[in-house]
Amino acid sequence: MKAYIFPGQGSQFPGMGEDLFDRFEMAKEMFHVSDEILGFDLSTILLKGSKEDLQQTRVTQPAIFLHSIITAKVMGADFQPDAVAGHSLGEFSALTAAGVIDFESGLKLVSKRAEAMQKACNLSKGTMAAILGMEDKKVDEICQQISGVVVAANYNCPGQLVISGSVDAIESACEDLKAAGAKRALILPVGGAFHSPLMEPARAELENAIDSTSFSDPLCPIYQNSPAIAVEDPVEIQKNLIAQLTAPVRWSQSINSMIESGITNFIEVGPGKVLQGLVRKISSEVSVSCAEI
């Protein structure tokens, strides 16, 4: 059994749209449609944009979503998932590829998400930090003892957890975690405290957009970030997607849930190879690859 997995922010790179654009007429059409929906020239940025261009949240999120969906579309009949999952932003790609939301609705939601997150970042100073070489449970316990907002944001793989919160609280947590034995505690170059309570304004704003979007039955079970289990009810999927911005990405738990359900082959659909690396660290017993087109 195979699962298709969709990457989130951080997987982008300059020129990432060139191969798709050059090889597939469908890609050209979807690039053009995306430009019209978004109201700016995403195509040119995907083809010729600099690293700095692609680091703008309003650009990055639609760019990764578009790359993933075009890749899934051009696979045609070969796209036959037994399950799907996406890391953070990638959950929107997974839902679109699995037929829960249509392409136009998915792109609009992703664009709205990026705008709402940027607004929330402007309201409160937050950041994130990668904690390496410490058990998740111990990281959680230490974060709970810190005054201020600091929570686990991404359970990426064993020994790699990202925390999120206010700048002061994150700095204090990093000091305490290193003192308690973490190999490294690295503050990340991000613009805000994603997947933390500081994203509540963005969650509230995105909730209205998600509520007004039509959700359909998925082609296969979807392992969503928040519950980290298979979900197939459109109402439940919608509810979990609303919760996602302030809830942690439980990626390790999601992958383990898929493995327990019989998934043995994980295929990354989208730019980069970040998720392939994470899955390999979660389990050495499964097959991991990128989508072949």
C-alpha positions as CSV (number, residue, x, y, z in Angstrom):
1,M,0.0,0.0,0.0
2,K,1.2,3.5,-0.8
3,A,0.7,7.0,0.6
4,Y,1.4,10.2,-1.2
5,I,2.9,12.9,1.1
6,F,2.9,16.6,0.3
7,P,5.6,19.1,1.6
8,G,5.1,22.4,3.4
9,Q,7.0,25.7,3.6
10,G,10.8,25.3,3.4
11,S,10.8,22.9,0.4
12,Q,10.9,25.7,-2.2
13,F,13.9,26.5,-4.4
14,P,14.6,28.9,-7.3
15,G,13.5,27.6,-10.7
16,M,11.4,24.9,-9.1
17,G,8.6,25.4,-11.7
18,E,10.8,25.2,-14.8
19,D,10.7,21.4,-15.4
20,L,6.9,21.2,-15.1
21,F,6.4,24.3,-17.3
22,D,8.7,23.0,-20.0
23,R,7.4,19.4,-20.1
24,F,3.6,19.7,-19.6
25,E,1.0,21.8,-21.4
26,M,-1.3,21.2,-18.4
27,A,1.3,22.9,-16.2
28,K,1.4,26.0,-18.4
29,E,-2.5,26.2,-18.2
30,M,-2.5,25.8,-14.4
31,F,0.3,28.5,-14.1
32,H,-1.8,30.9,-16.1
33,V,-5.0,30.1,-14.1
34,S,-3.1,30.6,-10.8
35,D,-1.9,34.0,-11.9
36,E,-5.4,35.1,-12.6
37,I,-6.8,33.7,-9.2
38,L,-4.0,35.2,-7.1
39,G,-3.8,38.6,-8.9
40,F,0.0,38.5,-9.3
41,D,2.5,36.8,-11.5
42,L,3.3,33.7,-9.6
43,S,4.4,31.9,-12.8
44,T,7.4,34.2,-13.4
45,I,8.5,33.8,-9.8
46,L,8.3,30.0,-10.0
47,L,10.3,30.1,-13.2
48,K,12.8,32.9,-12.6
49,G,12.3,34.2,-9.1
50,S,15.2,34.6,-6.6
51,K,15.6,32.8,-3.3
52,E,14.4,36.0,-1.6
53,D,11.3,36.2,-3.8
54,L,10.4,32.7,-2.8
55,Q,10.8,33.4,0.9
56,Q,7.8,35.8,1.0
57,T,5.0,33.9,2.7
58,R,2.4,35.2,0.2
59,V,4.5,33.7,-2.6
60,T,5.9,30.6,-0.9
61,Q,2.7,28.9,0.1
62,P,0.9,29.2,-3.3
63,A,4.1,28.3,-5.1
64,I,4.5,25.0,-3.2
65,F,0.8,24.2,-3.4
66,L,0.8,24.7,-7.2
67,H,4.0,22.6,-7.7
68,S,2.5,19.8,-5.7
69,I,-0.9,19.8,-7.4
70,I,0.5,20.0,-10.9
71,T,2.8,17.1,-10.1
72,A,-0.1,15.0,-8.9
73,K,-2.2,16.0,-11.9
74,V,0.4,15.1,-14.6
75,M,0.8,11.7,-13.0
76,G,-2.7,11.0,-14.4
77,A,-3.9,7.4,-13.8
78,D,-0.7,6.6,-11.9
79,F,-1.9,8.7,-9.0
80,Q,-3.6,6.0,-7.0
81,P,-3.1,6.7,-3.3
82,D,-4.2,4.4,-0.5
83,A,-3.7,7.3,1.8
84,V,-2.5,11.0,1.7
85,A,-0.9,13.4,4.2
86,G,0.6,16.8,4.0
87,H,3.0,18.6,6.3
88,S,1.4,21.9,7.5
89,L,0.7,23.8,4.3
90,G,1.0,20.5,2.5
91,E,-2.3,19.4,4.0
92,F,-4.1,21.7,1.6
93,S,-2.2,20.0,-1.3
94,A,-3.2,16.6,0.1
95,L,-6.8,17.6,0.4
96,T,-6.9,19.0,-3.2
97,A,-5.1,16.0,-4.7
98,A,-7.5,13.6,-2.9
99,G,-10.6,15.5,-4.3
100,V,-11.8,17.0,-1.0
101,I,-11.6,20.5,-2.4
102,D,-11.2,21.7,-6.0
103,F,-8.0,23.3,-7.3
104,E,-9.4,26.9,-7.4
105,S,-10.8,26.6,-3.8
106,G,-7.5,25.1,-2.6
107,L,-5.4,27.9,-4.1
108,K,-7.7,30.6,-2.7
109,L,-7.5,29.0,0.8
110,V,-3.7,28.8,0.6
111,S,-3.4,32.4,-0.4
112,K,-5.8,33.4,2.4
113,R,-3.8,31.4,4.8
114,A,-0.6,33.1,3.8
115,E,-2.1,36.5,4.2
116,A,-3.7,35.7,7.5
117,M,-0.5,34.3,8.9
118,Q,1.5,37.4,7.8
119,K,-1.1,39.6,9.6
120,A,-0.8,37.5,12.8
121,C,3.0,37.8,12.6
122,N,2.7,41.6,12.4
123,L,0.5,41.6,15.5
124,S,2.9,39.7,17.8
125,K,6.6,39.0,17.8
126,G,7.1,35.3,17.6
127,T,9.6,32.8,16.4
128,M,10.4,29.1,16.2
129,A,13.4,26.8,17.2
130,A,14.5,23.4,16.2
131,I,15.3,21.1,19.1
132,L,17.6,18.2,18.2
133,G,18.6,15.1,20.2
134,M,16.0,15.1,22.9
135,E,12.9,13.0,23.4
136,D,9.6,14.7,22.5
137,K,8.1,14.1,26.0
138,K,11.0,15.8,27.7
139,V,10.9,18.8,25.4
140,D,7.1,19.1,26.1
141,E,7.7,19.0,29.9
142,I,10.4,21.7,29.8
143,C,8.3,24.0,27.6
144,Q,5.4,23.7,30.1
145,Q,7.7,25.1,32.8
146,I,8.6,28.3,30.8
147,S,6.7,31.5,31.4
148,G,5.2,33.0,28.3
149,V,4.0,31.3,25.1
150,V,6.1,28.3,24.0
151,V,4.6,25.0,22.6
152,A,5.6,22.1,20.5
153,A,4.8,23.0,16.8
154,N,6.2,20.2,14.6
155,Y,6.8,16.6,15.7
156,N,9.0,16.0,12.7
157,C,10.8,12.7,13.5
158,P,12.5,11.1,16.5
159,G,15.0,13.6,17.9
160,Q,13.8,16.5,15.9
161,L,11.0,18.7,17.2
162,V,10.2,22.4,16.5
163,I,8.9,24.7,19.2
164,S,7.0,27.9,18.6
165,G,6.1,30.9,20.7
166,S,7.0,34.4,21.8
167,V,10.6,35.5,21.2
168,D,11.5,35.7,24.9
169,A,9.9,32.4,25.8
170,I,11.6,30.6,22.9
171,E,15.0,32.0,23.9
172,S,14.5,30.9,27.5
173,A,13.3,27.5,26.4
174,C,16.4,27.0,24.2
175,E,18.7,27.7,27.1
176,D,16.8,25.3,29.4
177,L,16.6,22.6,26.8
178,K,20.4,22.8,26.1
179,A,21.1,22.7,29.8
180,A,18.8,19.6,30.1
181,G,20.8,17.7,27.4
182,A,19.4,18.7,24.0
183,K,22.2,18.4,21.4
184,R,21.2,21.6,19.7
185,A,18.5,24.3,20.1
186,L,18.5,26.5,17.0
187,I,16.3,29.5,16.6
188,L,15.0,29.4,13.0
189,P,14.9,32.3,10.5
190,V,11.1,32.5,10.3
191,G,8.8,35.5,10.6
192,G,6.4,34.2,13.2
193,A,5.2,31.6,15.7
194,F,3.4,29.2,13.4
195,H,1.3,26.4,14.9
196,S,1.1,28.2,18.3
197,P,-1.6,30.2,20.1
198,L,0.0,33.3,18.6
199,M,-1.6,32.3,15.3
200,E,-5.2,32.6,16.8
201,P,-6.0,35.7,14.7
202,A,-5.0,33.9,11.6
203,R,-7.0,30.8,12.6
204,A,-10.1,32.9,13.2
205,E,-9.7,34.7,9.8
206,L,-9.1,31.4,7.9
207,E,-12.1,29.7,9.6
208,N,-14.5,31.9,7.7
209,A,-12.9,31.0,4.4
210,I,-12.8,27.3,5.2
211,D,-16.4,27.3,6.4
212,S,-17.6,28.8,3.1
213,T,-15.7,26.2,1.0
214,S,-17.3,23.0,-0.2
215,F,-15.7,19.8,1.1
216,S,-16.3,16.5,-0.6
217,D,-15.6,12.8,0.3
218,P,-11.9,12.0,-0.2
219,L,-10.6,9.4,-2.7
220,C,-8.8,7.7,0.2
221,P,-8.1,8.2,4.0
222,I,-6.4,11.5,4.9
223,Y,-4.0,11.6,7.8
224,Q,-4.4,15.1,9.1
225,N,-1.8,17.0,11.1
226,S,-3.9,17.6,14.2
227,P,-5.4,14.2,15.0
228,A,-2.7,12.2,13.2
229,I,-5.1,9.4,12.3
230,A,-7.1,8.5,9.2
231,V,-10.0,10.9,8.5
232,E,-12.7,10.5,5.8
233,D,-15.7,12.5,6.9
234,P,-15.7,15.9,5.1
235,V,-17.2,17.6,8.2
236,E,-14.4,16.3,10.4
237,I,-11.7,17.1,7.8
238,Q,-13.0,20.7,7.7
239,K,-12.9,21.0,11.5
240,N,-9.4,19.6,11.7
241,L,-8.2,22.0,9.0
242,I,-9.5,25.0,10.9
243,A,-7.7,23.8,14.0
244,Q,-4.4,23.3,12.1
245,L,-2.9,26.8,12.4
246,T,-2.8,26.8,16.2
247,A,-2.3,23.1,16.7
248,P,1.0,21.1,16.3
249,V,1.9,19.2,13.1
250,R,2.1,15.6,14.5
251,W,4.1,14.3,11.6
252,S,5.9,11.4,13.3
253,Q,2.5,10.2,14.8
254,S,0.8,10.5,11.3
255,I,3.5,8.4,9.6
256,N,3.4,5.8,12.3
257,S,-0.4,5.7,12.0
258,M,-0.1,5.1,8.3
259,I,2.5,2.3,8.8
260,E,0.2,0.7,11.4
261,S,-2.6,0.7,8.8
262,G,-0.4,-1.1,6.2
263,I,1.3,1.6,4.3
264,T,4.8,0.5,3.1
265,N,5.5,2.9,0.3
266,F,5.7,6.7,0.8
267,I,5.9,9.0,-2.2
268,E,6.7,12.7,-1.9
269,V,4.7,14.9,-4.3
270,G,6.1,18.4,-4.7
271,P,9.4,20.3,-4.6
272,G,12.4,19.1,-2.6
273,K,13.0,15.9,-0.5
274,V,12.4,17.1,3.0
275,L,9.6,14.7,3.9
276,Q,11.5,11.7,2.4
277,G,14.3,12.4,4.9
278,L,11.9,12.7,7.8
279,V,10.1,9.4,6.9
280,R,13.4,7.5,6.7
281,K,14.2,8.7,10.3
282,I,10.8,7.6,11.5
283,S,11.0,4.1,10.0
284,S,13.8,2.2,8.2
285,E,11.3,-0.5,7.3
286,V,9.4,1.4,4.6
287,S,10.1,2.5,1.0
288,V,10.5,6.2,0.3
289,S,10.7,8.0,-3.0
290,C,9.7,11.1,-5.0
291,A,6.9,11.1,-7.5
292,E,7.9,10.0,-11.0
293,I,6.5,12.1,-13.8
